[in-house]
Amino acid sequence: MTERVRADSAHITPSAHYTGYVWFRHQLAEPAFATAFGRWVHGCVTPINWGARLGFGLDIEDFLLQRHLLIDAQLRQAIEQRGATQVVEIACGLSPRGRRFRQRYPQLDYLEADLPPMAARKAALLDGQGWLDERHRVRSVDILAEDGPQSLSALFANLDRKRPLVVITEGLVNYFQRPLIEDFWTRLARVLADFPQATYLTELYPDLREHPRYRQIRWGVGLIGRLTRGGYPLHYRSEAEIAEAFRRCGFAAVDVLNPQEHSAELGLAQGRMPSLVRVIEART
């Protein structure tokens, strides 16, 4: 794998600041997670979002909340119904999920991980608030590293192989071309096979060509790619294709969830347009 391909993962950080500010705005995060850069990016995006909402019924923050809250709901289910006591959140960025879930479930071991610069910033944030301890930690990881100290195997090395585990990636998948992300899923499934029960929660934006606002979506995707100096490819044409891809990568059971079908339980409005995002729960 070339260094140029590996460097693509560095493009994710600006969106981490933006989403961190969105979580704060919607009372899902404490003020420490809202950065000045995140506030500035949010201010830049707000007129675009306003126009998309008014003209096309599309709202970026709605989609962000849909995925975030549905992943939260599936994580609670894994903890309360399947006894998960270990959580690894990869590409954690400025996600407040670790803080919220450690407050709600003190028995959790919560490991957050990201590329070294983001991991260092997240560790400093949590430590500065007195939130880090032996059950809440931050590590560096590069999902494209096949071996070495930042590989998946190194990240999972000190976890308890006798206890159920949940792995989360949010806001990660669509920054990578399909072969790269499927390679990551294959290596992740191989690591998770060592645990008695393992659940992987993530979200992706499929290539929904039948969506009534498909042309506007493609324009928005191009804009995101320019803002992040990378790309934002849409993967798969249907929920069946998504499920088949995860099974091909080594997951035994796959549920593809449409957040719009869970709007009431998530406390969200139904929305004028079909949801663009899908949340995946894959189990080994």
Solvent accessible surface area in square Angstrom, and as a share of the most:
residue,aa,sasa,rsa
1,M,107,0.48
2,T,85,0.49
3,E,134,0.60
4,R,199,0.72
5,V,47,0.27
6,R,65,0.24
7,A,59,0.46
8,D,49,0.25
9,S,7,0.05
10,A,56,0.44
11,H,37,0.17
12,I,23,0.12
13,T,47,0.27
14,P,28,0.17
15,S,26,0.17
16,A,11,0.09
17,H,9,0.04
18,Y,21,0.08
19,T,18,0.11
20,G,0,0.00
21,Y,20,0.08
22,V,0,0.00
23,W,5,0.02
24,F,62,0.26
25,R,116,0.42
26,H,66,0.29
27,Q,168,0.75
28,L,30,0.15
29,A,15,0.12
30,E,62,0.28
31,P,96,0.60
32,A,31,0.24
33,F,1,0.00
34,A,22,0.17
35,T,15,0.09
36,A,86,0.66
37,F,86,0.36
38,G,0,0.00
39,R,136,0.50
40,W,159,0.56
41,V,24,0.14
42,H,19,0.09
43,G,44,0.42
44,C,63,0.38
45,V,17,0.10
46,T,63,0.37
47,P,83,0.52
48,I,63,0.32
49,N,9,0.04
50,W,142,0.50
51,G,30,0.29
52,A,23,0.18
53,R,98,0.36
54,L,118,0.59
55,G,42,0.40
56,F,71,0.30
57,G,13,0.12
58,L,15,0.08
59,D,17,0.09
60,I,62,0.31
61,E,13,0.06
62,D,66,0.34
63,F,22,0.09
64,L,12,0.06
65,L,15,0.07
66,Q,14,0.06
67,R,15,0.05
68,H,0,0.00
69,L,33,0.17
70,L,0,0.00
71,I,0,0.00
72,D,3,0.01
73,A,17,0.14
74,Q,20,0.09
75,L,0,0.00
76,R,71,0.26
77,Q,64,0.28
78,A,1,0.01
79,I,11,0.06
80,E,107,0.48
81,Q,135,0.60
82,R,66,0.24
83,G,38,0.36
84,A,3,0.03
85,T,35,0.20
86,Q,4,0.02
87,V,1,0.00
88,V,0,0.00
89,E,3,0.01
90,I,0,0.00
91,A,18,0.14
92,C,3,0.02
93,G,5,0.05
94,L,2,0.01
95,S,11,0.07
96,P,1,0.00
97,R,0,0.00
98,G,0,0.00
99,R,47,0.17
100,R,57,0.21
101,F,6,0.02
102,R,38,0.14
103,Q,105,0.46
104,R,144,0.52
105,Y,19,0.07
106,P,89,0.56
107,Q,84,0.37
108,L,0,0.00
109,D,23,0.12
110,Y,0,0.00
111,L,3,0.01
112,E,1,0.00
113,A,0,0.00
114,D,17,0.09
115,L,32,0.16
116,P,51,0.32
117,P,106,0.67
118,M,6,0.03
119,A,4,0.03
120,A,64,0.50
121,R,116,0.42
122,K,0,0.00
123,A,29,0.22
124,A,67,0.52
125,L,27,0.14
126,L,1,0.00
127,D,91,0.47
128,G,66,0.64
129,Q,94,0.42
130,G,61,0.59
131,W,35,0.12
132,L,50,0.25
133,D,62,0.32
134,E,141,0.63
135,R,90,0.33
136,H,3,0.01
137,R,81,0.29
138,V,26,0.15
139,R,76,0.28
140,S,36,0.23
141,V,3,0.02
142,D,11,0.06
143,I,10,0.05
144,L,1,0.01
145,A,12,0.10
146,E,110,0.49
147,D,113,0.59
148,G,40,0.38
149,P,113,0.71
150,Q,64,0.28
151,S,2,0.01
152,L,5,0.02
153,S,67,0.43
154,A,24,0.19
155,L,3,0.01
156,F,0,0.00
157,A,61,0.47
158,N,122,0.63
159,L,17,0.08
160,D,54,0.28
161,R,85,0.31
162,K,176,0.75
163,R,67,0.24
164,P,28,0.17
165,L,2,0.01
166,V,1,0.00
167,V,0,0.00
168,I,0,0.00
169,T,0,0.00
170,E,18,0.08
171,G,13,0.12
172,L,5,0.02
173,V,0,0.00
174,N,5,0.02
175,Y,28,0.11
176,F,3,0.01
177,Q,107,0.47
178,R,90,0.33
179,P,100,0.63
180,L,35,0.18
181,I,0,0.00
182,E,28,0.12
183,D,54,0.28
184,F,0,0.00
185,W,0,0.00
186,T,45,0.26
187,R,25,0.09
188,L,0,0.00
189,A,5,0.04
190,R,154,0.56
191,V,22,0.13
192,L,0,0.00
193,A,70,0.54
194,D,84,0.43
195,F,13,0.05
196,P,82,0.51
197,Q,88,0.39
198,A,3,0.02
199,T,6,0.03
200,Y,0,0.00
201,L,0,0.00
202,T,0,0.00
203,E,3,0.01
204,L,0,0.00
205,Y,24,0.09
206,P,6,0.04
207,D,13,0.07
208,L,19,0.09
209,R,132,0.48
210,E,125,0.56
211,H,11,0.05
212,P,81,0.51
213,R,66,0.24
214,Y,49,0.19
215,R,202,0.74
216,Q,55,0.24
217,I,19,0.10
218,R,97,0.35
219,W,149,0.52
220,G,21,0.20
221,V,17,0.10
222,G,30,0.29
223,L,33,0.16
224,I,59,0.30
225,G,8,0.08
226,R,156,0.57
227,L,99,0.49
228,T,6,0.04
229,R,162,0.59
230,G,36,0.34
231,G,34,0.32
232,Y,26,0.10
233,P,26,0.16
234,L,24,0.12
235,H,5,0.02
236,Y,8,0.03
237,R,102,0.37
238,S,44,0.29
239,E,73,0.33
240,A,73,0.57
241,E,70,0.32
242,I,0,0.00
243,A,13,0.10
244,E,81,0.36
245,A,0,0.00
246,F,0,0.00
247,R,113,0.41
248,R,132,0.48
249,C,9,0.06
250,G,48,0.46
251,F,4,0.02
252,A,78,0.60
253,A,37,0.28
254,V,20,0.12
255,D,60,0.31
256,V,28,0.16
257,L,30,0.15
258,N,23,0.12
259,P,1,0.00
260,Q,24,0.11
261,E,135,0.61
262,H,40,0.18
263,S,7,0.04
264,A,98,0.76
265,E,124,0.56
266,L,21,0.11
267,G,68,0.65
268,L,41,0.20
269,A,90,0.70
270,Q,107,0.47
271,G,45,0.44
272,R,166,0.61
273,M,35,0.16
274,P,62,0.39
275,S,1,0.01
276,L,20,0.10
277,V,0,0.00
278,R,20,0.07
279,V,0,0.00
280,I,0,0.00
281,E,6,0.03
282,A,0,0.00
283,R,59,0.22
284,T,58,0.34
